Amino acid sequence: MVPDGENLITDYQVGTNHQGEITWSDYAIVTKTMERISLLESCILNSSESTQSIKQKFLPPPLFNNQYSKAFGTLYTASYSPLNKSVDLLWPGKQISLELADFVELKTLINLKARVNRLLSI
């Protein structure tokens, strides 16, 4: 999905902050979109990677980003398992696992460890 264009349906297995051709090079540099997509592509092509090892790659840079003062920071990573009807929500040092069959609503506090000049909400 892009804000100013048609939805794109593809069988491509990874995605970052761009679809197709990069049209805004400054933004691509700030978001490290090419570094991020390269890392994700290497993960899915590496047969020794497991679901768990790939999840862990989302917690440090370049996949995890803490440029909150520039309005570009990772709030959480979600790893969905449709077969198990479950989701893992991930942060550095914390994970919450939820199952649809045994869902319990909860609240949790996450320290972004950064100064933020504006309010962020999810």
Buried (B, 14 or more C-beta within 10 A) or exposed (E): EEEEEEEEEEEEEEBBBBBEEEEEEEEBEBBBBBBBBBBBEEBEEEEEEEEEEBBEBBBEEBBBBBBBEEEBBBEBBEBEEEEEEBBBBBBBEEEEEBEEEEEEEEEEEBEEEEEEEEEEEE
